[in-house]
């Protein structure tokens, strides 16, 4: 991940379908992150108007398993990839990373969403 010092505001999503819709049909602040089945999808883009790059981190052990530019994908391709990630198909590519902090929407304040 390029922005390991960024503070993310992570919200839980209910399903791969919900996450695929969010990642392919919306623009997010740089501090946005999502949690699904033990994986964090953290905005790693350089700018809100740039490509929607998300680092995928397995919460258990804080291991990055993937980096995906979702703005290049349609919903169906994103959904298939998200399903394969939460099924553990990418876990062999994991790399340890350091994350500064993960917030919840209730306690998050940062310069990206001020």
TORKOL-4160 file (C-alpha; in steps of 0.2 Angstrom, whole numbers, padded with zeros to 4 digits, m for minus):
114
<pt num="1" X="0000" Y="0000" Z="0000"/>
<pt num="2" X="0006" Y="0017" Z="m0004"/>
<pt num="3" X="m0002" Y="0026" Z="0010"/>
<pt num="4" X="0002" Y="0016" Z="0026"/>
<pt num="5" X="0002" Y="0032" Z="0036"/>
<pt num="6" X="m0016" Y="0036" Z="0031"/>
<pt num="7" X="m0030" Y="0035" Z="0044"/>
<pt num="8" X="m0045" Y="0026" Z="0037"/>
<pt num="9" X="m0063" Y="0026" Z="0042"/>
<pt num="10" X="m0069" Y="0008" Z="0040"/>
<pt num="11" X="m0088" Y="0004" Z="0038"/>
<pt num="12" X="m0094" Y="m0014" Z="0038"/>
<pt num="13" X="m0103" Y="m0020" Z="0022"/>
<pt num="14" X="m0116" Y="m0034" Z="0022"/>
<pt num="15" X="m0111" Y="m0044" Z="0006"/>
<pt num="16" X="m0099" Y="m0045" Z="m0009"/>
<pt num="17" X="m0114" Y="m0038" Z="m0019"/>
<pt num="18" X="m0115" Y="m0022" Z="m0008"/>
<pt num="19" X="m0096" Y="m0020" Z="m0009"/>
<pt num="20" X="m0095" Y="m0022" Z="m0028"/>
<pt num="21" X="m0109" Y="m0009" Z="m0030"/>
<pt num="22" X="m0100" Y="0003" Z="m0018"/>
<pt num="23" X="m0083" Y="0001" Z="m0026"/>
<pt num="24" X="m0089" Y="0002" Z="m0045"/>
<pt num="25" X="m0102" Y="0015" Z="m0044"/>
<pt num="26" X="m0096" Y="0028" Z="m0032"/>
<pt num="27" X="m0082" Y="0040" Z="m0028"/>
<pt num="28" X="m0075" Y="0040" Z="m0011"/>
<pt num="29" X="m0064" Y="0051" Z="0000"/>
<pt num="30" X="m0046" Y="0045" Z="0002"/>
<pt num="31" X="m0049" Y="0040" Z="0020"/>
<pt num="32" X="m0063" Y="0027" Z="0016"/>
<pt num="33" X="m0062" Y="0009" Z="0020"/>
<pt num="34" X="m0074" Y="m0006" Z="0020"/>
<pt num="35" X="m0074" Y="m0022" Z="0030"/>
<pt num="36" X="m0081" Y="m0038" Z="0023"/>
<pt num="37" X="m0078" Y="m0055" Z="0031"/>
<pt num="38" X="m0061" Y="m0051" Z="0039"/>
<pt num="39" X="m0054" Y="m0041" Z="0025"/>
<pt num="40" X="m0052" Y="m0022" Z="0024"/>
<pt num="41" X="m0054" Y="m0014" Z="0007"/>
<pt num="42" X="m0044" Y="0003" Z="0010"/>
<pt num="43" X="m0044" Y="0017" Z="m0002"/>
<pt num="44" X="m0026" Y="0019" Z="m0008"/>
<pt num="45" X="m0029" Y="0031" Z="m0022"/>
<pt num="46" X="m0018" Y="0047" Z="m0023"/>
<pt num="47" X="m0033" Y="0058" Z="m0026"/>
<pt num="48" X="m0052" Y="0057" Z="m0026"/>
<pt num="49" X="m0053" Y="0061" Z="m0044"/>
<pt num="50" X="m0040" Y="0048" Z="m0049"/>
<pt num="51" X="m0042" Y="0029" Z="m0051"/>
<pt num="52" X="m0051" Y="0020" Z="m0037"/>
<pt num="53" X="m0036" Y="0010" Z="m0030"/>
<pt num="54" X="m0040" Y="0000" Z="m0015"/>
<pt num="55" X="m0028" Y="m0010" Z="m0005"/>
<pt num="56" X="m0035" Y="m0027" Z="0002"/>
<pt num="57" X="m0029" Y="m0031" Z="0019"/>
<pt num="58" X="m0033" Y="m0047" Z="0029"/>
<pt num="59" X="m0037" Y="m0041" Z="0046"/>
<pt num="60" X="m0030" Y="m0056" Z="0055"/>
<pt num="61" X="m0012" Y="m0051" Z="0056"/>
<pt num="62" X="m0013" Y="m0035" Z="0045"/>
<pt num="63" X="m0007" Y="m0043" Z="0029"/>
<pt num="64" X="m0010" Y="m0035" Z="0012"/>
<pt num="65" X="m0017" Y="m0048" Z="0000"/>
<pt num="66" X="m0021" Y="m0038" Z="m0015"/>
<pt num="67" X="m0021" Y="m0020" Z="m0023"/>
<pt num="68" X="m0035" Y="m0017" Z="m0035"/>
<pt num="69" X="m0040" Y="m0003" Z="m0046"/>
<pt num="70" X="m0059" Y="m0005" Z="m0045"/>
<pt num="71" X="m0062" Y="0010" Z="m0057"/>
<pt num="72" X="m0056" Y="m0001" Z="m0071"/>
<pt num="73" X="m0069" Y="m0015" Z="m0067"/>
<pt num="74" X="m0087" Y="m0016" Z="m0070"/>
<pt num="75" X="m0099" Y="m0023" Z="m0057"/>
<pt num="76" X="m0098" Y="m0041" Z="m0062"/>
<pt num="77" X="m0079" Y="m0042" Z="m0063"/>
<pt num="78" X="m0078" Y="m0033" Z="m0046"/>
<pt num="79" X="m0090" Y="m0045" Z="m0038"/>
<pt num="80" X="m0081" Y="m0060" Z="m0044"/>
<pt num="81" X="m0064" Y="m0053" Z="m0038"/>
<pt num="82" X="m0072" Y="m0049" Z="m0021"/>
<pt num="83" X="m0079" Y="m0066" Z="m0019"/>
<pt num="84" X="m0063" Y="m0074" Z="m0023"/>
<pt num="85" X="m0054" Y="m0063" Z="m0010"/>
<pt num="86" X="m0066" Y="m0067" Z="0004"/>
<pt num="87" X="m0065" Y="m0085" Z="0000"/>
<pt num="88" X="m0046" Y="m0084" Z="0003"/>
<pt num="89" X="m0040" Y="m0087" Z="m0015"/>
<pt num="90" X="m0027" Y="m0072" Z="m0013"/>
<pt num="91" X="m0021" Y="m0076" Z="0004"/>
<pt num="92" X="m0005" Y="m0084" Z="m0003"/>
<pt num="93" X="0001" Y="m0067" Z="m0009"/>
<pt num="94" X="0000" Y="m0058" Z="0008"/>
<pt num="95" X="0013" Y="m0046" Z="0013"/>
<pt num="96" X="0014" Y="m0039" Z="0031"/>
<pt num="97" X="0011" Y="m0020" Z="0032"/>
<pt num="98" X="0009" Y="m0007" Z="0046"/>
<pt num="99" X="m0006" Y="0003" Z="0047"/>
<pt num="100" X="m0007" Y="0019" Z="0057"/>
<pt num="101" X="m0025" Y="0018" Z="0062"/>
<pt num="102" X="m0042" Y="0011" Z="0058"/>
<pt num="103" X="m0057" Y="0022" Z="0064"/>
<pt num="104" X="m0075" Y="0018" Z="0064"/>
<pt num="105" X="m0088" Y="0031" Z="0057"/>
<pt num="106" X="m0092" Y="0036" Z="0075"/>
<pt num="107" X="m0075" Y="0042" Z="0080"/>
<pt num="108" X="m0067" Y="0047" Z="0063"/>
<pt num="109" X="m0061" Y="0064" Z="0059"/>
<pt num="110" X="m0047" Y="0068" Z="0046"/>
<pt num="111" X="m0042" Y="0081" Z="0034"/>
<pt num="112" X="m0049" Y="0071" Z="0019"/>
<pt num="113" X="m0067" Y="0072" Z="0025"/>
<pt num="114" X="m0067" Y="0088" Z="0035"/>
